Amino acid sequence: MTWTNTGTWAIPDTAVHELEHDGRRWRVTVALPPIPPADALTLVVYVLDPYGTLGTAVQVARITHLLSQGALPALIVVGVGPASDDLAELNQQRMLDLTPSIPDPAPVPPADAARMFGRGDVFLRLPVDVIAPYVESTHRGDPQDRTIAGGRWAGCSARTPCSPGRRTFAATC
């Protein structure tokens, strides 16, 4: 018996992009539905902190759409996270990006705290202002019905509506 490493696991019908924005590198994974709607815009779900949840989110979206025989809408699922495979760097970025900002902390945190925690509001501008317009214009996503989802810290950060006039957001904490 011979075992051969054929590379890393990938989600079918998915494109992985690297984006540099404000001096940071981001990995943006766009998973299209197997059969996109021909005559309508497609709903888009943006998954924050995708490293443990993106594969499941994509498969659930695809399977429920297929099993419902179209009664449930097709979805584009987009993973948004730092472009790194280094676990220590990912954890550091998660602490920075996925913790809520505190406008006036009382007691004053140490000087390093501003670099380590509490930039969730800044991070949320990335999927809303930069990634969503690209994905929605490139893949016929519906800009009036987008969802931002995430578990744990990402879910807590995602409680902010996606932008004015948008109808949906999701969070699990």
Stockholm file with secondary structure:
# STOCKHOLM 1.0

chainA/1-173         MTWTNTGTWAIPDTAVHELEHDGRRWRVTVALPPIPPADALTLVVYVLDPYGTLGTAVQVARITHLLSQGALPALIVVGVGPASDDLAELNQQRMLDLTPSIPDPAPVPPADAARMFGRGDVFLRLPVDVIAPYVESTHRGDPQDRTIAGGRWAGCSARTPCSPGRRTFAATC
#=GR chainA/1-173 SS CCCCCCCCCCCTTEEEEEEEETTEEEEEEEECCSSCCSSSCEEEEEEESTTTTHHHHHHHHHHHHHHTTTSSCCEEEEEEEESCCCHHHHHHHHHHHSSCCCSSCSSCCCTTHHHHSCCHHHHHHIIIIIIHHHHHHHTTEEEEEEEEECSHHHHHHTTSCSSTTCCCCCCCC
#=GC SS_cons         CCCCCCCCCCCTTEEEEEEEETTEEEEEEEECCSSCCSSSCEEEEEEESTTTTHHHHHHHHHHHHHHTTTSSCCEEEEEEEESCCCHHHHHHHHHHHSSCCCSSCSSCCCTTHHHHSCCHHHHHHIIIIIIHHHHHHHTTEEEEEEEEECSHHHHHHTTSCSSTTCCCCCCCC
//
